[in-house]
Amino acid sequence: MDGSIVAKNRKAFHDFHILDTIEAGIELKGSEVKSLREGRANLRDAYVDIRGGNAYLVGVHISPYSHTGFVGHEPTRDRRLLLHKREILKLRQLIAEKGVTAIPLKLYFRGSWAKVELGIAKGKKTYDKKAALKARDIKRETDREMNRYPK
């Protein structure tokens, strides 16, 4: 990926097991693109919904562009994802499983095109989250000990 990252969904890796990733384009208005170039987006509670043969990104908050007059864009509108028909069918099939959803992981620019990296995710249980935190703490402690006594 050679683009500049606009927003990351850091909480996604804490709340979900990411099974697979898909890159998709997003249908945006001009003021939304300019706002993204300022880095003003939030992916926290966003997800993908498939309606009528199209995939939509729901719940992404793109703040209004700072230099827009009265006519801007609605910050949390549903945005259509630009995917091929076979990709949408594959996505629908993956999401159809119980407990599996599609969430945005990153929003970035590739060249001049706005792209989103979607993660096919399965929700983590509370004990999974605690185990992950514990494993991370143990790794941090062992790294600290290893650095304390260099060879």
C-alpha positions, 0 to 999 in steps of 0.5 A: 500500500503506497497511499497515505492513511487517513484513519485506522480502526484500532479498536477493531483488532481488540474487539474482533478476530480478523479473518480476511481483508478486502480493498474497496473504493468508496463513492464520495462527494467532493467536500468529503474527499477534501475533508479526508485529505485533512484527515477528518474521519472516524471509523469506530462504529462503522460496518458494511451492509449489503442492500439491493446488490450494492455494498454500503459503508454505514456509520463512518463519520467524515467531518464537514470540510472546513472551507465549505459554505452552507452546502456541505455533506451529511457526516454520517451518511451511508456511502456506497462501496465500489466493488465488482459484482462477484466481490459483493457476492463473496462478501454477502456469502462470508457475512451470512455466517452467524457472528461474522461481519465486515468492518472497515479497518483503514481509510486511505488514499492510493494515488488520488483514489480514496480506498477502504480496507475491509476486514471480515471479522468474528466478534471476540468474547470477553475472555479472548480480549483478556487473554490477548491483553495478558499475552501482550503484557507478558511479551512486553515484560520479556522484551524488557528483561531481554533488553535489560541484559544485553549480550 
